[in-house]
């Protein structure tokens, strides 16, 4: 339980003590009011027991810009094969590092953050508590916009796949 409190404290600190944006130098690839949908496939399972017969993880996530460079949202997804299905859903917060890294090209959006997820296992139709539960997560990723509202993304993290690649839509 202490780890959960520490995790929440760090996540709140990420939002409370973020640097204020300077309108003259802000990269606008992610800003307040943006809504971004990511969808993709995962590569490499994150399960320690190595469920080698599972297929590719599929997932999607939505992120909303609560401030310039700060987004909150959630993810969901699943992976299935060999009589095992794993479902996950969770909330996450992200900080977008373009200003800190001096990335001036607005086609790039580099971000990272923390999340809290619920994961459920189902073995041949029987839901099991083995491995199921709530766990903290991390992510680091980038989006490259091919147009104003469409791009590609790659994200490292510990949800279902270590790497997720796919498309991004900005609304």
N, C-alpha and C positions, 0 to 999 in steps of 0.2 A: 504494500500500500504506500510505503514511503517513496518508492520509485514512481508511482503514479502521481503523487503530489509534486515531486521534483519535476516530472515531465510537464505537468500543467503550469507550474511556476515558470519554467523556461519558455514555454509557448506564449504565456501572457507577457513575459519580458520582451519577447520578439516583437510584439505589437506595441507595447507601451513605450519602449525606448528606441523605436526606429527613428532614423534621422528624418527631419522634415525635408520635403522636396523643394528645390529651387526651380521655379518655372523656367528660368533661362537655360538651365543645364540638364533638365530632366529628359531622359529618354522615354518617349511615350509609347513604347511597345506594350507596356502594361500600366494602366492607371486607374484611378478611382472610377467606378461605374462599369468597367469592362466585365464582360461575361464570356468565359472561354470554355468550350467543350473539347475535351481530349477523348479519343477513342483509339484503342490499339490492341496489339497482341503482345504477350510477354514471352521472354526468352529466358530459360533457366528457372527451375522451380526453387522456391525458398525453403522447402521443407527439409529438415535435417535428416529424415529417414529415407530421403531420396526416392520418391515415388516415380520411378523411371517410366512407367507405363502411362503416365498422364499425358494428355495432349498439351497444346499451347494454351496458356492462360489468356482469357479475353476480358477486357475491362474498359470502363469509361469513367470519366470524372468531369466535374463541373467546378469552375473557380470564379468567384466574384471579387472584383477589386473594391475593398472597403476604404482604402487610401491609395495614393500613388505608391507603387512598389509593394503593397501588402494585399494578399488575397486570401480568402477563406473559401472552403468548399468541401467536396466529398468525392469519394470514389466507390465503385462497386465492381464486382467481377466474379468470375468463376473459372475453374479448371476441372476437367473431367476425363476419366479413362480408367480402364482396368477395374471397373466396379466401384471406383472412388470418385466422389464429387466434392469439391471444396468451394464454398461460397464466402466472399468477404464483402464487407461494407464498412465505411468509416468516414471520419471527418479529418480534414487537414488544414493547416495554415502554411502559407508560403511567403517568402520574401524574395523579391525580384532584384537581382544584383547588378543590373546594367549600369546604373550610375556609379556604384562603388568600383566596378571593374572598368569604368570609362568606355563602355561599349556605345558608340555613337550611331551605329547602323541600326535603325529602328525595325529592321526585319528580324533581328535577334531578340530573344527574351530568355534570359538565363535566371534560374530560380532554384530555391531549395527550401526545405522546411521539415516540419514534424506533423505526425498524425496519430490518431487513436482509432483502432479498427476492431471489428468483431469478425471472427472467422469461425465457420461451422463446417464440420466434416460429415459426410454421408457415405457409409460403406454399403454398397449393394442395396440401397433403399432403407437402410437403418441409420438414423441419425445417431452420432456418437459424440460423447464429450471428450474423447481422446484427441487432444490437440486443439479442440474448440475453445473459444474464449476471447477475451479482450486483450489486445497487446499494443504497445507503442510501435510507431513506424517512423522511418525517415525517408526523404526523397530529395533528389537533386536532378535537375533536368534542364532542357533547353527546347525552345520552339524556334523554328525558322519560318517566317511568313512569306509565302510565294506571292500572295496578293494581300490586300488590306485585311481581309477577313478569313483567309484560308492558309494553313501552313502544315508543316510536319513537326513531330515532336519525338523526343527520346527522353526517357526518365529512368534513372537508377533508383532502386528502393527495395524495401523488404515486405511488400504486400504479398503477392502471389508469385510474380516473376521478378528476378533481379534486374532485368532490363525490360522496359515496355517501349515499343515504337508504334507510331501510328500517325493519325491526322489530328489537326486542331482547327476549330472553327471559332472565330471571335464574333460576338454579337454586340 
